[in-house]
Amino acid sequence: MEAQLDPMKDDLPLMANTSYMLVKHYILDLDVDFQSRVIDGIIVLFFETGSRYRKTTSTGKEGCQSQFDETCRIRASEPCHVPVTEVSACSSKTEYNDFAICGKGEEDTSDKNGNHSNKEEASGISSSKDCCDIENHGKKDFLLVLDCCDLSVLKVEEVDVAAVSGIEKFTRSAKLTDVSKELEYLRNQIVHELVTLPADRWKEQLYYFTCCSQAPSCGELLFTTGTWSLEIRKSGIKTPTDFPHAIRIWYKTKPEGRSITWTTDQSGRPCVYTMGSPINNRALFPCQEPPVALSTWQASVRTAAGFVVLMSGENSAEPVQLREGILSWYYYVTMPMPASTFTIAVGCWQEVKQQSFTAAMQTNIEFSLPSSQADFRFVWHEEICGHVEYPCRFQNPAARLQAVIPYRVFAPCCLMEHCKEHLLQLIPQCLSAAYTTLGTHPFSRLDVLIVPSNFSSLGMASPHIIFLSQSVLPGGGHLCGTRLCHEIAHAWFGLAIGACDWTEEWLSEGFATFLEDIFWAKAQQLSHDEVKAQQELKALLRWRRLRDEVQNSEEELQVLRPKKESTGELSESGASIVKHGLKAEKIFMQVHYLKGYFLLRSLARTTGEASYLASLRKFVHKFHGQLVLSQLLPDQLVLLLETLLEEKTLCPRILQSLEKTYQLREQDAEVRHRWCELVVKQKYVPAYGDVEKFLREDQAMGVYLYGELMVNEDAKQQELAHKCFAAAREHMDVSSAKVVAEMLF
């Protein structure tokens, strides 16, 4: 597949074959070196067999394609429509906290292309097509494909998880007759049991993930790196089911890697942070980038004393001194998220301490909410979440009452006063406003970091952490407050609820832009008239910006769903592309923000803002932890068309756009029937051919269309009815022909 890609093309490839194997957990063990501008790392990946393969024993049988009957287990991966011996001794880097990861110390044996010294064997891997022929039922070795770019991969090895002390508890369901023969199956069974532990055993799960990550190797795996991928195989393994489900990768980042930025902060101190776009995290660690690969992670990061490590993590990490001058920071996440949401920032940041009045404000906001805002907090816990099992805050009574989650602010020392002046007091107000609008905060805490001046956006939201540009700090609190509200909104839309297809950016940015105004108005405690005036002014400014962009940008970049009817489609392996994902100018465009905003604003004005926000609260509770698409299901299209049939008039442009957008001529007969009814009612002549085709080919459903053609007393429509009946009458069912004749004559 990769051999056919043009590296200069503007579509971002998502190469990982997630349909065959799906990462469920990552453990990262990283050393940050500011002198060489390199992050030296080990990553251990724990897999489950993908949705296209059923569980089979390790007897050489090929994996069978399932009919996606693992619905419960992979529910968070499916879109909804609008997640024994002792452990080997560690190296010298062993002083860690609760779930520490052993350190590294391997010699760099890579060549200049980043391949390990087994390159003579690995060089035989040229592409997915050459090395893994799933359709030929295992005639060739299975090939695991990970998303990877700008990395030097040093070694890939299988992890002997069966060597972990106490791991026997995860082998009880494995019925083995010949352990020596089926040891590979035993290891995979251990991983399966571990990744499927119930949510209330998450601490035990993290502990054993850590132990497994430290387990000895049981053999190196063959690999090769390409422009966009890392391809791994094990000789003789023909199917994903039998491929090692725990692998360890030794690698180094490159100074020029596009996922991370090495720079200096506003005080002139060195720092590094992840960009998040356009290639996400594939130049930080080998991963599965498609959104469907929802996973959890743990990470230990070592760096020189004096540096602070911030990361997407549920815990507020405290550094542990390993040896003089070296500190280790540990974070973990138990809510499955796409690997693209992983964020790290390392610098000489200082925490902006909360003042006493700020802490008091947080307490007051948390426990003195208006009673009208409390109703939804006590009902939802009776419902069952729709995502895969994890320790969910929506099911936690204490979390449902938490209007303001714990938060911290970090900045370079020269910006401390600016943060104290505005940002620090705005955070609890904005968090509380978000809570009163949408309910339970999806994440348990929040760090806010003022990033270096070369950051290319005003803000970026990741789980548990928000990056803010220094540009939002001066000039009072308005810009800072609105941007903070926008990024907080992403906790629900973009993070807790993600787009199943990244080309549908508006599902994240449109909602965040719309909710930004709602949150900010509540945070300011404005009157009704003040809210209306502020929102009308913002709408005008956004309309002018959208008008200018539409006039001055490429038309293909203005489309909210550039893959059109292919939105959400994947190759058999699970690979896909992000349309225009590498196009530099797209990063700075606002179309997906603004068009999405105006769509949602229109819906809110049509239904009433209070009703619309109530529906958003229900939507959030139903779909948090899952992936969504904006494509309509057939029944939803039927409802849409029936609703439009109630409209007195629709202009031809709307009808043309409707047919083009939803490809109505390609839909099922129920949808096409409603479309034909709409065409007849609106006398939309360009689509009369659709009506004629339906009357001829869908006679079981078209009888009453004849009556609608006649009742309008329109000459062209009556002529069409007679024409169709004359052509079909001879072959029609007798009863149908009689009914139609009575309508026409």
N, C-alpha and C positions, 0 to 999 in steps of 0.2 A: 504493500500500500504506500509506504513512505517513498519508494523509488519514483512514484508518479507525482509527488508533490513538488511544486515550485516554491523554494524557500522565500522568494521575493513576493509571493502572492499575498493578497491582503486578507484572505480567509485564514483564521487561526485553526489549525487542526487539533482535535482532541483524539489522540491515538489509542488510548488505553482500551483494551478489549474487555470491558466491564461485564459483558454478557456471559463471558466464560469464567472469569474470576473477579471477585469484588473485595476490595480492601475494607476491612471492618475496623482496624485499629492500627495506628502508627506509634512507634516509640522512636523519638529523635534524641540523639546524644551529640551535642554540638560544642565545638570550640571556636570562639570568635577571635581572630587575630587581626588587629587593626594595622599592624605593620605591613603585612602581606596583602591585606584586604581580601582575606579568604576565610570562609567558614569550613572547618574540617569536620566531617560528620560520619556517624553511623546511623542508619535508619533500619528499624526492623518492622516489617509489614506482616500483618496477620490477615489471612484471606478466608472467605467462604467461596464455595463453588457458585458460579453465577447462575442467573435465572434460567439459562438455556440448558442447564445440565442437572439431572437428578443425581442423588447420592448413589454411588455404586461402590462395590468392594474393589480392592486393589488386586484384581485377578486377571488384569489384562483386557477386560471387556471395555469396549468403547463407551464413552459417556453418551447417554441418550438425550436428545433435545426434549425438554419438557414442554407442556402446553401452558406454561406459566401458572402451574397449580400450587406454587408456593406462596400464595397470596398473603397469608398472615405474616410469613417471615420477612417478606420483602416489601411490605405495604408502603413503607416510606420511600421506596425507590420507584414507585409507580406514580405517574402524574394524575392529579385530579383535574377536572376541567372547570374554569370560572364560572423521620426515620429509622531401674531408677536409682540414679546415683546423685550424689551431692552436686550442686551447681559449681561449675568451674570457677577457679579463682579469678578475681578481677585484677586488672593492672593497677598501677599506682594511684589512679584517680578513683578512689573508692569511698570517700567520705561524703555521703549524701543524706538527704532527708527521707521521708517515709517510703517513697516508691522509687528510690534512686536507680540509675542505670549505670552499668559499669563503663569505664572509660575505654580509650583506644590507645594505640601506640604502634600501629602497623606501619611498616615502611611503604612509601609510595612506589609501587612497582608499575605504574601506568606508563603507557607510551604517550606521545604527544597528542593523540586523539582521545585520550582518556580511557582506553581499553586496558583491561588487566592483562597480565603476562600470558594468559591462556589464549592469546589472540589467534594462534594458528587454528585452534578448534573453533573459536568464536567467529573467525572470519568467514566461516561457511554460512553464517546467518546473514542473509542479504535482505530479506523482506518477509513480511507475514505470509505472503503467498508461497514463498519458497520453503519455509520451515514449518508451517503448520497448516495442514489441509484437513480441517474439521469434517468437511463433507465426505472425505474419503475414509471416514471411520478409523482414524488413528494410524494410517499408513506412515505418517511422518510424525516427528516429535511435536508435541504441543509447544506453542510459543507464547509466553506471557509478555504483553506489551504494556509498558508504563510510559506516562508522559514525562519527558525529560528534555532539558535544553541547557546549554552553557554549563554543563557539569563534567568534572573528571571522575568517572566511575573507576574505582580501583579494584574492587573485588565484590563478587556476589556469592553468597553461600547459603546452604540450607541450615536451619537451626534445629538442633536436636532437643526439641521441647520435652521428649520423653526422659531426658536426663535430669530434669528438675526435681528436687526433693519435694515429696508430698503431692506430686502431680497425679498419683495413682487415682485420686478421687475423681479425676476426669476421664478415666478409662473404663469405668464400670459397665457402661452400655456397649463397649466394644467386645464382641464375641469372637475371640481369636483362637484358632486351632493350631496355628504355627506362627508364634511370635516373631521368630527370626525371619520368616518369609514375608510377614505382613507388617513389619516394623514401620514402613512408610504409611500404611493405613492407620496404624496406631497413633503416629504423630499428628496426622490430619484429624483424627477423631478427637484428640486432646484439644486442638485448636478450635474445632467445631463446638465442643462442650464449653470452652472458655468464652468464646465470643457470643454464645447464646445464654449466658448466665442471666437469671432474673435481675431486674433493675435494683432490687433491694440488696443485692450482693456486689454492688459496684466497687466497694473498697477491696474486697477479696479479689475481684476481677483485675483491678489495677495492680495489686500486689503480684499476682501470678503472671500477668503480662510482663511486669518488670523482671521477674525470675526467669521467664522464658527468653526474654531479650538477652539475658546474660549467659544463657546455656551455650555449651560448646557447639562448634560446627560439626556437621556430619557429611561434609563434602562441598566442594565448590561447584557453582553452576556456570554454564557457558553464557556469555552475554556479548552484545555489541551495542554501541551507541550510534544513533543517527542524529539528524538535525533536530528532530522533535521527539524522539523516543529512545527508551532503553528496552531492548528485547532480550529476554532471558529464557533459557531452556535447560532441561535436564535430559541427558541421553537416555533413550529408551522409554521416556514417559510420553504417552500418546494422548492423554486427555486431561482436561482441567481438574477432574475429580482426583486424579492420582498425582497431580503436580504438587510439590511442597507447599503447604499452606502457611508456613512461617519462614521467611527469608530475611537475610541480613545483607545490607548493601553498605560498603565502605566507599566514601566519595569525598570530593572537595568541590566547593563552588569556585567560580572564576571571578576575578575582579570586575570583568566586564559583564557579568551575568545580569540579565535584564529583569530578574525578579527582585533584586535588592539594590539599594542605593547606598554607596559609601560616600560620606560627605562630612562636613563640619556643621555644628549647630551655630546658633546666633552668638554664642560666646566664644567661638573659635575652637571648640573641643571636637575631637573626632566622634562620629556616630555612624550607625548603619540602621536602615529600616527597610521593610518590604514595601514594594510598590502596589501590589494588588492588581495591576494591569500594565500592559495588555496581555502578558502571557501568564499571569497569576503566579503560582509558586513553583513551577516546574524547573526554574533555575536556582531554587533553594533546596529542594529535595525531590527525588524521583517519586512520583505519585500517580494517582488516577484522578484526572481533572474533570471528567464529565460530572455534571451535578448529581447524577444518579448514584455516584460513589460516596454515599454518606458514611462518615467514619468518625470515630473518636480518636483522641491522641493524648500522649504524654510527651514531655520534652524536658531535658536537662540541658542547660546552656552554661558553659564556663567562659569566663572572661576575666580580665584584670580587675583588681580591686579599684574602686572609684567609679566603675561603670554600673549602671542600673539596667536590668533586663526586664522589659515589659512584653507581654505576650497574650494571645488569646487563651485565657485559662480561667477556670472557675475559682481558683484560689488566689489570694493575694500573696504571692511568693515572697519569702524572706531568704536572703542569701545565706549560704553555708560556706564557711572557709575550708577549702580543701588543703591548701598549703599556703605558705606566705605569699601574699600578693595575688592569689587566685581564688575567686568566688564562684559558686555554682548556684544557679537558680532553677527551680523546678515548677512546672505548671502541668495541669491536666484538664481535659474536657470530657464529660460523660454524655453530652448531648451530641448525637451523630450530626456532623456538618460536612459540606463539601470541603475538600482540601484547599480550595481556593480561598476560603475564609480564614485560614491560618495566618496570623500576623505576628511579627516580631519587630521590636525596636530596641536597640542597645546604644546607650549614650550616657553622658554625664548629667542625666536629668536630675532635677531636684523636686521633691514633692512640695507642692504648695499646701501648707498645713491649713486645715479648717480652723477658722476663728470661732470663738465661743458662740457668737450670735448666729453663725451659719449652722452650727450643730443644733442650736435651739430651734432654728427655722425648720430644719429637717424633721425634728421631732413633732413640731406643731402641725406641719403639713401632713405627716404620716397618720396622725391620730385625730385630726379634726376635719375630715372630708365631709362635704355636704351629704346629707342622708340620701339625696336623690342619686348620688353617684355610687352608692354602696349596693344597690339592688343586685347588679349582675355578679357581684363577688361571691354570693352564697348559693348560687344555683348551679353553676357550671360543674362543680365537683361531682355531681351525680352522673354526668355524662362520661363515656369512655373515650379516651384519646384515640385518634386514628393512625398515629405513627407507630413505628417499632418501639419496643419497650426501652425506656431509659428513665432515670430519675427526673421526672417532669415537674416543673414548678406549677403548671396548671392544675396538678393534682395535689399540691401541697397547701394545706390550709393557711399556714403562716405566710407563704409567698403570696397567696391571693389577697392578703391584707396589707402587703408592703407597698405603699405608695411611692416611697423613695428608697431605691436599693443603695447599698453602700457604694461610695464613689471616692476616687482619688484624682488629683490633678498633678501632672508632671510637666516641667518646662525647663529650658535652660535658665541659668541663674539670672541672666540679664532681663528675663521676661517675667520674673516672679511677681513683681508689683502689678504689672498689667493684669495678670491672672487673678490676683487678689481683688483688684478693683471691680471687675465685672464678672469674669467667668465663674469663679468659685460660688458666688451667690446665685448665679443663673441656673446652675445644674439642678439643684433640688426643685426649683420652680418648674423647670422643663420636664423633669422626670415625673413629677406629680401630675402635671398637665397631661402627659402621655398616658399615665395610669388611669386618670378619670375618663379618658377618651376610649381606651382600648382594653383596659383591665390588666391582668397579671403581667408583670415584666417577664419576658422569656428567659432573661439571663440574671444571674444572682448578684452581680456586681458590675462596676464600670470604672475603668481607668480612662482619663482624658489626657492626651499628650499633645503639646504644642510642638509640631514637627519643624524641621529646618526650612529655611526660606525657599529652597529649591523644590519643595513639594508642589506638585502640579495641579492641585485641587484645593478648594476651600475646606474640604473635609472628606473623611472616609471612615465608614463604620465596619467593624469586625466584631466577632463575639467577644464581649467583655471589655472592649477597648475602642476608643474613637480617636482618630488623628484629626487635629484641627490645624489649619494654617494660621500663622501669626497675623495674617491680614484681617482676621475677624476681631482682633483685640482692640485696635484704636477706634475712636469716634463714638463712644457710648456703647450701650449694650444691644442695640437693635440687630446689627449684622451677626454678632456673636450669638445672640439668642435664637434668631431664625435658623442659623446654620446648625446650631446645637440641636434644635428641635428636628431638623431634617435628618440628622444622623441618628438621633434617638429613634425616630420612626422606622429606620432600617432594622432595628432589633426585631420588629414584627414583620415588616415587608422587605424581604431581601435576605434575611438571615433565618429567623424562625420559619418563615414561609419563603421558599426559594422558587425561582423559575426553573422548570424542567429543561428549558431550552434557553441558553444564554442570549440568543438573539432577541428574546422578549424582555429587553431591559426595562421597558416601561412598567412591567409588573412590580418592579422594585422602585425605580426612580419616579414614576408617575404618582404612585401612592405616597412616597415620602414627601414629594413636593406638595401634594394636596394636604397631607396631614400636618406638614410644617406650619401652615397658617392656623389650623385648628389648635394645635398645641401652643403656639406662640400667643394666640389670643387668650387662651385660658391661663397661661403663665403670667400674663400682664393683668389678668382679672379685669378685662375691658367690659364696658357696658355693651348691650346689644347693638346700639347705633354705632358705637366706636368699632366694634368687630366688623360690622357690615361695611363701613367706610374704609377700614384698613384692607379688607379682603378685595373690595372692588378696585382699589388703587393697585394692589398687587396683581390682580387679573389684567388690568390695563397694561402695566409694565411688561408682564409676561407675554401678552398678545403682541406687543410691539417687537419684543425680542424674537418671538416665533416667526412673525411676518418677515423680519430681516433674514433669519436663517433660511427660511423657505426660498426666499428670493436669491440668496447668495451661496447656496451649497448644492452639491450634487443631489439630484432627485433620488437616486438609489439609496442614499444615506438618510433620507427623510422618512423612510418606511419603517413603521414600528415592528412589523413582522416581515423582515426581508426574505425569509425562507418560504413565505406564503403558505401554500398547502403542504409543504414539506416540514413545517414547524413541528418540532418534537420527534421527527423521524431519526432513527439511528441505523447504522449498518448492522449486519447480522452479529458482528463482534461487539457492538456497542460503541464503536467509534463514530465521530461526527465532526462537524466544523462549526465554528462561530463565524457567521457571515460578516465580512468586513472587520473581523476582530483585530487585524493588524494595521488597519488603516489609521495613520497617525492623526489626521484631522478629525476623525470620528470621536476621539477621546474628549475633544473640547466642544463638541456640539451639544446643544440643549434640547434637540427635537424630542428625544424619547422622554425627557423630563416634562416638557411643556405640553406635548400632545396628550400624554397620559394624564397630566393634571387637568387639562380642559375637559377631557372625557369624564373624569370622575367628578369634576365640578358640575358638569351638566347633569349627571345622574343625581347628585346631591340636591340640586335645585329642583329637579323634576319630582323627586320623592319626598323632599323636605330633609333638611340637614339632620335633624334629630333621628328620623327614621333610618336615614342612610348610615349614620354612625352606629346605630344599634345593630344594623345588618353587618357592619364591619366587625363589631365585637363578636358576633356569632361566627362570622367567617374565620376570624383569628382563632377562636377556640376550636373550631372544627378542623382546621387545616394546618395548625402549627406543627412543626416537625415534618412537614411534607413538601412535595414539589408540585407546582401547578403549571398549567398551560392556559392560554386565553382562547384556545380553539373551542368551538362549540360542539357539543355532542348532537347527534341527529334530533333527539327529543327537544334539546334546547333551541335548535334551529326552527323546529316546528312551532314552539312557543313564541319565538321571535316573530316569525312570519304571521302567526295568528294575531299577535298584538298589532302588527303593522296593518293587518286587514281591518282593524277597527278605526284606522285613520281615514279621514274623508279624502284627502288628496296627498299624494307624494310626487315630487317632481321627478322627471325622467333621469336626472343625474343621480339621484339617490338610488333609484331602482338599478341603474347600470352599475353603480358602485357596490350595491348589495350582491348582485349576481357575481361580480368579479371577485369580491372579497371572500365570499363563502363557497365559490365554485358550485353554485346551486344546480347547474346542469349535470354535475357529477354525483349528486347526493342520491339517497335512496328515494323510493317512490313516495313515501309520506312527505318528505321535504319538498320534492318536486311538485306534488299535488298542491301544497300551500302556495308554492311559488307561482304556479299556473293560475290559481285563484287570484293572487295579487296582480298578476299581469292583466287578467280579464277585468278586474275591478277598476284598475287605474288606466285601462285602455293603452297599455304600453306596447305599441306596435312592433318595436324591434325584437320582442320576445314572443311574438305570436307563433313562431316556429317551434318554440318549446311546448306550447299548448297543443299544436297539431301533432307533434311527436308523442306526447303523452296520451292523447286520445287514440292514437293508432297502436301504441306498444303497451300501454298499461290499461287495457280495457276493463280489468277487474276493479279499477279505482276511478275511472274517468267518467262514469255515467253522468254524475251530477254537474260536471263541468259544462255539459251541453246546455243544461238549464241556465247556468250563469251566463253563458254566451248569448242566450236568447233574451234573457230578462232585461239586459241593458238597452235593448232596442237600438243597437249600433249596427249599421249595415255591414261593416267589415267583419264584425264578430259573428253575426248571423250567417254571413257567407262562409266563414271559416267552419262553423258548426255543420252546415249542410255539406260542405266539401269533405269533411272528415267522416261524417256518417255515411255518405255515399260510397266512400272508399272502403269502409270497414263493415258495412251492413251485412254483406253476403256471408261474412265469417263470424258475425257476432252471435252470442248466445241469444236464443229466441226471446227470453224474458227481458234481457237488456235492450235488445233491439226494439221491443214493444214500448218500453218506458221512454227510450230516447225519441222514438217516432212521435209519441204523444207530446213531448216537449217541443219538437221542431214543427209539427204540422197541426 
